[in-house]
Amino acid sequence: MVPAGSAGRSKGEEPLELVRFAVAVDVMPKDGISDPQGQTIERALPSLGFSDVHDVRVGKRIELEVDAPDAETAGAIVRAACVRFLANPVIEEFQVHVAEPVGGPA
């Protein structure tokens, strides 16, 4: 993980040029974990004419922008944030999606 503000450089090295990346994180309950929101939605859908919909699961999507020297580092920063704060790795799984850089240098 790259500490905030260091951009992965050692003392005396030139600072890396940072680029701002758009990153999305999809967080879902792990298989076998109770999903009361999904169950509630699944029970309501037939009365709304959607009787062919099954196995509803509800998660969350988190969108953020990250300053990093490259997409791989941006993804690593966000994965570390997921493990520590954005997701509960005991009951949730997550996927990190790094998009092309947003605009010019950060």
N, CA, C and O atoms as a DFTB+ gen file, in Angstrom:
424 C
 N C O
     1  1       0.845      -1.177       0.000
     2  2       0.000       0.000       0.000
     3  2       0.887       1.235       0.000
     4  3       1.937       1.262       0.642
     5  1       0.457       2.245      -0.719
     6  2       1.212       3.490      -0.801
     7  2       0.672       4.448       0.253
     8  3      -0.507       4.801       0.204
     9  1       1.501       4.883       1.211
    10  2       1.039       5.824       2.216
    11  2       0.590       7.134       1.573
    12  3       1.146       7.574       0.567
    13  1      -0.413       7.736       2.170
    14  2      -0.941       8.996       1.641
    15  2       0.167      10.021       1.538
    16  3       0.923      10.238       2.484
    17  1       0.254      10.644       0.382
    18  2       1.203      11.729       0.188
    19  2       2.588      11.308      -0.249
    20  3       3.354      12.154      -0.710
    21  1       2.958      10.009      -0.124
    22  2       4.312       9.615      -0.483
    23  2       4.428       9.212      -1.943
    24  3       5.513       9.283      -2.521
    25  1       3.325       8.789      -2.543
    26  2       3.294       8.375      -3.950
    27  2       4.340       7.315      -4.256
    28  3       4.842       7.246      -5.378
    29  1       4.675       6.480      -3.260
    30  2       5.550       5.350      -3.484
    31  2       7.008       5.686      -3.720
    32  3       7.700       4.927      -4.399
    33  1       7.496       6.779      -3.193
    34  2       8.894       7.151      -3.428
    35  2       9.677       7.090      -2.127
    36  3       9.128       7.236      -1.035
    37  1      10.963       6.871      -2.277
    38  2      11.860       6.869      -1.132
    39  2      12.466       8.257      -0.976
    40  3      12.368       9.102      -1.866
    41  1      13.086       8.467       0.159
    42  2      13.723       9.757       0.428
    43  2      14.777      10.043      -0.633
    44  3      15.604       9.181      -0.928
    45  1      14.758      11.234      -1.205
    46  2      15.736      11.639      -2.191
    47  2      15.342      11.334      -3.624
    48  3      16.003      11.813      -4.546
    49  1      14.292      10.557      -3.848
    50  2      13.850      10.247      -5.213
    51  2      12.941      11.351      -5.725
    52  3      12.307      12.075      -4.957
    53  1      12.897      11.454      -7.046
    54  2      11.983      12.404      -7.669
    55  2      10.550      11.954      -7.415
    56  3      10.276      10.754      -7.435
    57  1       9.629      12.885      -7.175
    58  2       8.233      12.492      -6.964
    59  2       7.645      11.899      -8.249
    60  3       7.936      12.365      -9.351
    61  1       6.827      10.880      -8.090
    62  2       6.138      10.283      -9.225
    63  2       5.018      11.199      -9.666
    64  3       4.398      11.870      -8.841
    65  1       4.753      11.233     -10.968
    66  2       3.623      12.008     -11.461
    67  2       2.354      11.206     -11.197
    68  3       2.219      10.064     -11.636
    69  1       1.448      11.815     -10.487
    70  2       0.202      11.142     -10.146
    71  2      -0.870      11.449     -11.175
    72  3      -0.929      12.546     -11.731
    73  1      -1.706      10.469     -11.415
    74  2      -2.832      10.601     -12.318
    75  2      -4.079      10.273     -11.503
    76  3      -4.028       9.432     -10.605
    77  1      -5.184      10.921     -11.803
    78  2      -6.423      10.648     -11.085
    79  2      -7.220       9.575     -11.833
    80  3      -7.549       9.737     -13.008
    81  1      -7.525       8.478     -11.131
    82  2      -8.273       7.364     -11.709
    83  2      -9.664       7.291     -11.088
    84  3      -9.824       7.456      -9.879
    85  1     -10.667       7.041     -11.929
    86  2     -12.004       6.758     -11.435
    87  2     -12.040       5.278     -11.074
    88  3     -11.641       4.428     -11.870
    89  1     -12.516       4.978      -9.881
    90  2     -12.558       3.600      -9.398
    91  2     -13.954       3.322      -8.851
    92  3     -14.537       4.158      -8.161
    93  1     -14.481       2.145      -9.163
    94  2     -15.770       1.715      -8.618
    95  2     -15.546       0.409      -7.862
    96  3     -14.761      -0.443      -8.279
    97  1     -16.242       0.273      -6.761
    98  2     -16.174      -0.938      -5.952
    99  2     -17.592      -1.484      -5.824
   100  3     -18.503      -0.769      -5.405
   101  1     -17.773      -2.736      -6.180
   102  2     -19.055      -3.415      -5.992
   103  2     -18.908      -4.352      -4.797
   104  3     -18.034      -5.218      -4.776
   105  1     -19.774      -4.166      -3.804
   106  2     -19.739      -4.958      -2.578
   107  2     -21.036      -5.754      -2.493
   108  3     -22.128      -5.196      -2.603
   109  1     -20.905      -7.064      -2.296
   110  2     -22.075      -7.943      -2.207
   111  2     -21.923      -8.874      -1.009
   112  3     -20.804      -9.198      -0.611
   113  1     -23.053      -9.308      -0.430
   114  2     -22.951     -10.315       0.636
   115  2     -22.382     -11.609       0.059
   116  3     -22.688     -11.976      -1.076
   117  1     -21.558     -12.295       0.841
   118  2     -21.018     -13.579       0.404
   119  2     -22.159     -14.594       0.280
   120  3     -23.196     -14.462       0.930
   121  1     -21.949     -15.608      -0.565
   122  2     -22.924     -16.688      -0.683
   123  2     -23.136     -17.307       0.688
   124  3     -22.186     -17.520       1.441
   125  1     -24.388     -17.591       1.004
   126  2     -24.717     -18.210       2.285
   127  2     -24.990     -17.218       3.396
   128  3     -25.448     -17.608       4.470
   129  1     -24.716     -15.936       3.161
   130  2     -24.984     -14.896       4.160
   131  2     -26.406     -14.382       3.942
   132  3     -26.805     -14.109       2.810
   133  1     -27.155     -14.252       5.010
   134  2     -28.526     -13.758       4.925
   135  2     -28.553     -12.369       4.280
   136  3     -27.714     -11.517       4.570
   137  1     -29.534     -12.165       3.401
   138  2     -29.697     -10.879       2.712
   139  2     -31.156     -10.442       2.860
   140  3     -31.953     -10.643       1.943
   141  1     -31.519      -9.843       4.007
   142  2     -32.911      -9.474       4.246
   143  2     -33.469      -8.498       3.216
   144  3     -34.641      -8.596       2.852
   145  1     -32.657      -7.561       2.740
   146  2     -33.144      -6.622       1.718
   147  2     -33.483      -7.367       0.437
   148  3     -34.534      -7.137      -0.161
   149  1     -32.605      -8.249       0.021
   150  2     -32.860      -9.033      -1.182
   151  2     -34.103      -9.889      -1.039
   152  3     -34.891     -10.000      -1.977
   153  1     -34.287     -10.497       0.127
   154  2     -35.457     -11.339       0.367
   155  2     -36.744     -10.519       0.318
   156  3     -37.745     -10.968      -0.240
   157  1     -36.722      -9.331       0.893
   158  2     -37.896      -8.461       0.880
   159  2     -38.260      -8.068      -0.544
   160  3     -39.430      -8.104      -0.925
   161  1     -37.269      -7.696      -1.319
   162  2     -37.519      -7.318      -2.715
   163  2     -38.054      -8.512      -3.498
   164  3     -38.991      -8.371      -4.284
   165  1     -37.467      -9.675      -3.287
   166  2     -37.902     -10.875      -4.016
   167  2     -39.354     -11.220      -3.688
   168  3     -40.102     -11.631      -4.574
   169  1     -39.762     -11.059      -2.430
   170  2     -41.163     -11.335      -2.055
   171  2     -42.122     -10.327      -2.671
   172  3     -43.265     -10.674      -2.967
   173  1     -41.679      -9.069      -2.874
   174  2     -42.562      -8.028      -3.395
   175  2     -42.705      -8.070      -4.916
   176  3     -43.735      -7.650      -5.443
   177  1     -41.717      -8.557      -5.618
   178  2     -41.720      -8.497      -7.084
   179  2     -42.893      -9.216      -7.751
   180  3     -43.440      -8.667      -8.708
   181  1     -43.320     -10.413      -7.311
   182  2     -44.458     -11.054      -7.975
   183  2     -45.735     -10.213      -7.959
   184  3     -46.487     -10.212      -8.933
   185  1     -45.983      -9.497      -6.859
   186  2     -47.189      -8.668      -6.789
   187  2     -47.107      -7.468      -7.734
   188  3     -48.115      -6.815      -8.006
   189  1     -45.900      -7.183      -8.232
   190  2     -45.714      -6.085      -9.182
   191  2     -45.600      -6.595     -10.618
   192  3     -45.289      -5.836     -11.535
   193  1     -45.857      -7.894     -10.798
   194  2     -45.840      -8.461     -12.140
   195  2     -44.501      -9.042     -12.563
   196  3     -44.305      -9.335     -13.742
   197  1     -43.584      -9.214     -11.635
   198  2     -42.259      -9.753     -11.961
   199  2     -42.064     -11.121     -11.322
   200  3     -41.151     -11.315     -10.520
   201  1     -42.928     -12.068     -11.681
   202  2     -42.875     -13.391     -11.054
   203  2     -41.722     -14.246     -11.569
   204  3     -41.441     -15.298     -10.995
   205  1     -41.056     -13.828     -12.624
   206  2     -39.938     -14.591     -13.185
   207  2     -38.593     -14.206     -12.587
   208  3     -37.567     -14.742     -13.008
   209  1     -38.565     -13.301     -11.625
   210  2     -37.314     -12.840     -11.023
   211  2     -37.070     -13.621      -9.725
   212  3     -37.961     -13.732      -8.883
   213  1     -35.854     -14.160      -9.574
   214  2     -35.523     -14.981      -8.409
   215  2     -34.118     -14.649      -7.903
   216  3     -33.335     -13.982      -8.581
   217  1     -33.827     -15.122      -6.718
   218  2     -32.486     -14.996      -6.121
   219  2     -31.971     -13.556      -6.103
   220  3     -30.860     -13.282      -6.556
   221  1     -32.772     -12.655      -5.584
   222  2     -32.406     -11.236      -5.510
   223  2     -31.399     -11.043      -4.380
   224  3     -31.598     -11.527      -3.265
   225  1     -30.333     -10.339      -4.679
   226  2     -29.318      -9.992      -3.688
   227  2     -29.056      -8.493      -3.798
   228  3     -28.971      -7.947      -4.898
   229  1     -28.933      -7.850      -2.674
   230  2     -28.717      -6.405      -2.649
   231  2     -27.313      -6.121      -2.117
   232  3     -26.900      -6.666      -1.094
   233  1     -26.599      -5.271      -2.823
   234  2     -25.259      -4.867      -2.407
   235  2     -25.138      -3.360      -2.478
   236  3     -26.126      -2.631      -2.395
   237  1     -23.911      -2.912      -2.631
   238  2     -23.685      -1.467      -2.752
   239  2     -22.562      -1.229      -3.743
   240  3     -21.704      -2.087      -3.950
   241  1     -22.579      -0.057      -4.350
   242  2     -21.532       0.371      -5.274
   243  2     -20.956       1.667      -4.718
   244  3     -21.682       2.599      -4.372
   245  1     -19.640       1.696      -4.646
   246  2     -18.939       2.878      -4.148
   247  2     -18.079       3.395      -5.291
   248  3     -17.272       2.651      -5.847
   249  1     -18.245       4.663      -5.644
   250  2     -17.448       5.279      -6.705
   251  2     -16.549       6.336      -6.083
   252  3     -16.993       7.153      -5.276
   253  1     -15.277       6.308      -6.469
   254  2     -14.330       7.285      -5.942
   255  2     -13.260       7.585      -6.965
   256  3     -13.147       6.900      -7.981
   257  1     -12.479       8.605      -6.696
   258  2     -11.342       8.953      -7.539
   259  2     -10.086       8.854      -6.693
   260  3     -10.068       9.261      -5.531
   261  1      -9.020       8.300      -7.300
   262  2      -7.784       8.037      -6.576
   263  2      -6.610       8.620      -7.358
   264  3      -6.507       8.423      -8.569
   265  1      -5.739       9.329      -6.673
   266  2      -4.503       9.827      -7.270
   267  2      -3.423       8.761      -7.096
   268  3      -3.090       8.381      -5.974
   269  1      -2.884       8.286      -8.210
   270  2      -1.862       7.237      -8.164
   271  2      -0.998       7.325      -9.416
   272  3      -1.410       7.929     -10.407
   273  1       0.198       6.731      -9.388
   274  2       1.062       6.791     -10.558
   275  2       0.571       5.919     -11.716
   276  3       0.899       6.178     -12.874
   277  1      -0.220       4.879     -11.398
   278  2      -0.726       3.993     -12.453
   279  2      -1.990       3.280     -11.957
   280  3      -2.327       3.339     -10.775
   281  1      -2.682       2.604     -12.886
   282  2      -3.948       1.945     -12.563
   283  2      -3.757       0.821     -11.546
   284  3      -4.600       0.619     -10.672
   285  1      -2.651       0.094     -11.662
   286  2      -2.398      -1.018     -10.729
   287  2      -2.284      -0.501      -9.295
   288  3      -2.836      -1.099      -8.372
   289  1      -1.579       0.593      -9.112
   290  2      -1.425       1.170      -7.773
   291  2      -2.763       1.705      -7.270
   292  3      -3.097       1.537      -6.097
   293  1      -3.532       2.348      -8.153
   294  2      -4.857       2.845      -7.762
   295  2      -5.721       1.695      -7.270
   296  3      -6.392       1.818      -6.245
   297  1      -5.710       0.580      -7.989
   298  2      -6.485      -0.580      -7.574
   299  2      -6.017      -1.131      -6.233
   300  3      -6.838      -1.520      -5.402
   301  1      -4.706      -1.168      -6.016
   302  2      -4.160      -1.673      -4.749
   303  2      -4.570      -0.787      -3.575
   304  3      -4.888      -1.287      -2.496
   305  1      -4.561       0.520      -3.788
   306  2      -4.970       1.457      -2.733
   307  2      -6.421       1.204      -2.352
   308  3      -6.754       1.142      -1.169
   309  1      -7.292       1.056      -3.362
   310  2      -8.718       0.869      -3.091
   311  2      -8.983      -0.511      -2.474
   312  3      -9.827      -0.635      -1.587
   313  1      -8.267      -1.551      -2.935
   314  2      -8.445      -2.876      -2.317
   315  2      -8.079      -2.822      -0.830
   316  3      -8.766      -3.417       0.000
   317  1      -7.005      -2.114      -0.498
   318  2      -6.614      -1.976       0.913
   319  2      -7.699      -1.241       1.698
   320  3      -7.994      -1.605       2.836
   321  1      -8.293      -0.211       1.099
   322  2      -9.384       0.521       1.764
   323  2     -10.603      -0.370       1.959
   324  3     -11.307      -0.254       2.962
   325  1     -10.854      -1.266       0.997
   326  2     -11.987      -2.189       1.122
   327  2     -11.802      -3.136       2.297
   328  3     -12.725      -3.352       3.082
   329  1     -10.616      -3.694       2.412
   330  2     -10.341      -4.644       3.482
   331  2     -10.431      -3.969       4.848
   332  3     -10.915      -4.563       5.811
   333  1      -9.965      -2.727       4.923
   334  2      -9.935      -2.024       6.218
   335  2     -11.214      -1.289       6.557
   336  3     -11.504      -1.086       7.736
   337  1     -12.018      -0.867       5.527
   338  2     -13.116       0.037       5.853
   339  2     -14.345      -0.101       4.963
   340  3     -15.462      -0.129       5.479
   341  1     -14.181      -0.188       3.657
   342  2     -15.321      -0.095       2.741
   343  2     -16.176      -1.354       2.681
   344  3     -17.352      -1.279       2.324
   345  1     -15.616      -2.496       3.018
   346  2     -16.369      -3.754       3.017
   347  2     -16.035      -4.516       4.292
   348  3     -15.004      -4.286       4.923
   349  1     -16.924      -5.421       4.651
   350  2     -16.671      -6.305       5.781
   351  2     -16.261      -7.654       5.207
   352  3     -17.125      -8.438       4.814
   353  1     -14.957      -7.947       5.147
   354  2     -14.502      -9.164       4.481
   355  2     -15.011     -10.462       5.107
   356  3     -14.895     -11.521       4.492
   357  1     -15.565     -10.403       6.303
   358  2     -16.116     -11.594       6.937
   359  2     -17.414     -12.014       6.253
   360  3     -17.658     -13.205       6.062
   361  1     -18.249     -11.036       5.881
   362  2     -19.568     -11.363       5.313
   363  2     -19.776     -10.827       3.901
   364  3     -20.786     -11.136       3.269
   365  1     -18.831     -10.025       3.394
   366  2     -18.999      -9.424       2.075
   367  2     -17.798      -9.730       1.184
   368  3     -16.680      -9.933       1.658
   369  1     -18.063      -9.755      -0.111
   370  2     -16.984      -9.828      -1.084
   371  2     -17.062      -8.571      -1.940
   372  3     -18.120      -7.953      -2.060
   373  1     -15.935      -8.202      -2.532
   374  2     -15.921      -6.972      -3.312
   375  2     -15.111      -7.154      -4.574
   376  3     -14.226      -8.005      -4.658
   377  1     -15.440      -6.322      -5.565
   378  2     -14.683      -6.262      -6.808
   379  2     -14.329      -4.806      -7.054
   380  3     -15.166      -3.916      -6.904
   381  1     -13.077      -4.573      -7.434
   382  2     -12.589      -3.227      -7.711
   383  2     -12.445      -3.077      -9.218
   384  3     -11.841      -3.923      -9.878
   385  1     -13.002      -1.995      -9.761
   386  2     -12.944      -1.714     -11.192
   387  2     -12.276      -0.352     -11.385
   388  3     -12.842       0.682     -11.032
   389  1     -11.073      -0.365     -11.947
   390  2     -10.342       0.888     -12.203
   391  2     -10.582       1.288     -13.652
   392  3     -10.336       0.502     -14.567
   393  1     -11.062       2.504     -13.858
   394  2     -11.324       3.012     -15.207
   395  2     -10.119       3.797     -15.708
   396  3      -9.117       3.945     -15.008
   397  1     -10.238       4.286     -16.908
   398  2      -9.186       5.124     -17.495
   399  2      -9.002       6.374     -16.643
   400  3      -9.910       6.760     -15.907
   401  1      -7.836       7.007     -16.735
   402  2      -7.601       8.231     -15.966
   403  2      -8.648       9.301     -16.262
   404  3      -9.163       9.406     -17.375
   405  1      -8.942      10.083     -15.240
   406  2      -9.912      11.185     -15.343
   407  2      -9.126      12.457     -15.584
   408  3      -8.360      12.869     -14.713
   409  1      -9.286      13.091     -16.727
   410  2      -8.593      14.340     -17.004
   411  2      -7.087      14.170     -17.053
   412  3      -6.591      13.107     -17.427
   413  1      -6.370      15.195     -16.684
   414  2      -4.904      15.193     -16.736
   415  2      -4.294      14.780     -15.408
   416  3      -4.947      14.118     -14.602
   417  1      -3.041      15.166     -15.174
   418  2      -2.364      14.814     -13.922
   419  2      -3.114      15.340     -12.716
   420  3      -3.784      16.370     -12.780
   421  1      -2.990      14.614     -11.612
   422  2      -3.700      14.986     -10.382
   423  2      -3.090      16.231      -9.772
   424  3      -3.553      16.698      -8.731
